[in-house]
Amino acid sequence: MDNDDNKKIDGQTPANADDDNHEGTASDEKHISHEGQQSDDAMFGHDAAVSGVIPGLIDRDVAGEVKTAFLDYSMSVIVARAIPDVRDGLKPVQRRIIFGMNEEGVLPNKPYVKCARIVGDVMGKYHPHGDSALYLTLVRLAQPFSMRYTLADGHGNFGSIDGDEPAAMRYTEARMNKLSLEMVRDIDCDTVNFVDNYDGTLTEPEVLPCRFPNLLVNGSQGIAVGMATNMAPHNMSESIDATIAVAKNPNLTPLEIMQQYLPGPDFPSGGTILGRKGIMDAYTTGQGSIMIRSKYHIEEMDNGKSRIIVTEIPYQVNKALMIENIADLVRAKVIDGITDVRDESNKEGIRVVIEIRKDCIPEVVANNLLKHTQLQTSFGIINLCLEDGAPAILPVDKIIKDYIEFQVRVLTHRTKFLLKRDSDRLHIVEGLLLAHDNIDEVIHIIRGSKTDEESANKLHERFGLTQPQIDAILAMTLRRLQGMEQDKLLAEKAELEKNITEYNRLLSSRDNIIEQMIKELLEVKAKFGDERMTEITDEAGDIENEDLIPQKNILVVLTNNGYLKRMDDDTFSAQHRGGHGITGIKTTSGDIVKLMKHTKTHTDILFFSSIGKVYRMRGYQIPDSGRIGKGMPVVNFLNLDQNEKIVAILPCDSYPESDFLFFVTEHGVVKRTALTEFASIHTNGKIAVGLREGDTLYDVKHTTGNCYISLASSNGKLCSFLESDVRTMGRTAAGVTGMNLKDGSEIIGVTTSDEGHMILVLTSLGYGKMSYAKDTDLPDGRHYDGYRLTKRGAKGVTTVKVTPKNGKLVAVRAVEGDEDLLVITQQGIVIRTPLSEVKIAGRNTQGVKIINLEDKQRVASLSIVPHQEPGEDDGTDDEAVEGEETPADAAPVDATLKDEKPVTPDTLDEDLEKKDDGDGNDDI
């Protein structure tokens, strides 16, 4: 504010007047007295001020004055307090602390110094503000859980991740660390501008040289007036790689930088970043929000209980408050299933133990914790910093380019400084060498002169020496006259000439400066680079970033207890028919595999529930649990009711108007609905089919309107009819009878002619076969009877001969014959075998062994996938009654299986005994 602004306005003392304004106020009063006797009204009245009766006073509008003062204050806070500079990534108080420690020699190789001394020195010389703010800034620079790379080395109690306060500054000690030395490296080489301190008695740097991209590496947080910054820290190695890449190719886009060099923030507390959309937003626009999840795993205890072990938590989360919050939510019954929460953290790292009640699924509890506690938090990125002295929100490429430009100036100034220094020294050395070559004459001239001035004049006249050379010669000691000293001078001259040549080379081209910058950045990377602490995953919710997620073929698996997982479809190499298989999913005791589907990561997957509702997810939103992982509860992803279960999974790439969904219930009721009615599905799902009382949805098929529909029942019958026999109905309709099941049997399989021209059947004991769907005559003269087309509502015809050897019929699929078959048991064993190795046989045969089962193992599910060459031969002898292997033309077809009632040897024997009439055959 101008001096005049601090004087009395309309006779009133300004609200912000302090002791510095008293002198001006006194002179005003003296001037008023000199004007003569005046009334108080005239003396202090507004009219008098306006009319100029009181000289020196300025009439101002209060609103305008407050606005101006507030803007001045705002800019002061923004520029001089809360916002970091894009060049060194530091706020003024941080810069002054590091510079002050360097000036006082509080270096890494020197003893620790009391923090009170550091704070007092910086406050007195450079930062005229409160000591508490200074001390807390120093403390934060030394906290490894606050800074990705600390800039101070603290000794004593500097607080903790539990929110404990640091000890008083009279107890703690600190010094610079090796990385902070890189912040002030070459500061004495005229690399940065210096400005006067607050009282004009000293100078301080406008910015530190900062030989690494500190703004990227450590980020920054600050609240100014009307704006705030919240920049995320990054990995040192990745940040330097990105800087070098942009220096070599300034045209790199933020997306390219992200994909190739700088994948995302790297927090000192670790954790996992969910998805890449927020990162990409922050990198391209300067603003974005990312989700950070704690790292945890689930341990099974000997007593059958489980516990969640948290080893890393999100950035800036207070661990003690987080644990207290969990306990409060458990007491309030917001989160159920937790019996104990303990903090077992030590100097080795974080370990929070959450014990789970025995009857609860730990994954469900963990999901509730992520929803309601700080085990999962969001971090809003705002890349606000000072660029050319003004606040600006910058994308990542601009931050890097600004740093590169700054480093080019730093290295250019340093090179010019060193060039001048070495050039001046070379000039002196040349003079000293000349004196050595003529030492006797030089000594004679000096001894014969009465004053320094006379000596200087004679030396100049005789040898043409300059004043700096003459001063150096006159300052020589006698021992400098030794011959060895001349050798040292010659060596120094050679070194100086070499340096000068290099400096001139660097200054001749910007590319040479960039090359030198890259060289020095790589040196910093070699000394301070480390591995990432924060992982980045493609997690559920990252649906707007599909271009960043690789497209892959996957298998989606659901267990009877509701565990959902995905894995790559090439996880299981092909084996020959009869192989024993490998473990394909880890199941808990009593759990079995229920559904398996072959699809792609970017395909819509429709989930149909037992109560007739439909939900939708993308393939990549299902967690990848690897081959033997048991996955996560499906309730973590779909809003299912308490007694609602998923009974069908259907991949869907598009929703053409000519296509339909064909619904089948366990009681044989069928319904056909236009596919377009399912193009939009809310998070809470929508009604897909109306069910009759006591009935449950069994399966759903994608049809084209002209298919043959085949329904298979548990008594070995198969009923085939035209899809057009079932008229199109709305979503909430219940449907019509599709197969007559009056004998108490249930639907166990649904196929369509679009899926293939052959019928594959599979029994609970691992036997299977293929039969032609229609009457077929082969070129070699053989004839195969197909399945007779019946009317909707018929009982069907026999499809497999059921015996104690092959077990109950559990699956029926339509195939082409050149695909691979993936079979999975209730215990999670998976085998992949070519369908070309499965016998083509008549309808009334038991088939061949497809998978060797251990005692009490039963087939649970299958999927049809593209063919892969077998890697081993574990086959057994064929056991088909009739038919031979016949390859067929094919296209890949998916299949699923329902078997919610696990088959045991006892129940199998009981079922077979009921149907045995003593003739040695199983009557159907």
Buried (B, 14 or more C-beta within 10 A) or exposed (E): EEEEBBBBBBBEEBEEBEEEBEEBBEEBEEEBEEEEEBEEEBBBBEEBBEEEBBEEBEEBEEEEBEEBBEEEEBBEBBBEBBBBBBBBBBBBBBBBBBBBBBBBEBBEEEEBBBBBBBBBBBBEBBBEEEBEBBBBBBBBBBBEBBBBBBBBBBBBBBBBBBEEEBBEBEEBBBBBBEBBBBBBBBBEBBBBEEEEBEEEEEEBBBBBBBBBBBBBBBBBBBEBBEBBBBBBBBBBBBBBBBBBBBBEEEEBEBBBBBBEBBBBBBBBBBBBBBBBBBBBBBBBBBBBBBBBBBBBEBEEEEEEBBBBBBBBBBBBBBBBEBBEBBEEBBEEEEBEBBEEBEBEBEEEEBEBBBBBBEEBBBBBBBBBBBEBBBBBBEBEBBBBBBBEEEBBBBBBBBBBBBBBEBBBBBBBBBBBBBBEBBBEBBBBBBBBBBBBEBEEEBEEBBEEBEEEEEBBBBBBEEBEBBEEBBBBBBEBEEEBBEEEBBEEBEEBBEBBEEBBEBBEEBBEEEEBBBEBBBEBBBBBBEEBBEEBBBBBBBBBEBEEBBEBBEEBBBBBBBBBBBBBBBBBBBBBEBBBBBBEBBBBBBBEEEBBBBBBBBBBBBBBBBBBBBBBBBBBBBBBBBBBBBBBBBBBBBBBBBEBEEEBBBBBBBBBEEBEEEBBBBBBBBBBBBBBBBBEBBBEBEEEBBEBBBBEEEBBBBBBBBBBEEBBBBBBBBBBBBBBBBBEBBEEBEBEBBBBBBBBBEEEBBBBBBBBBBBBBBBBBBBBBBBBBBBBBBEBEEEEEEEBBBBBBBEBBBBBBBBBBBBBEBBBBBBBBBBBBBBBBBBBBBBBBBBBBBBBBBBBBBBBBBBBBBBBBEEEBBBBBBBBBBBBEBEEEBBBEBBBBEBEBBEBEBEBBBBBBBBEEBBEEEEBEEBBEEEBEEEEEBEB
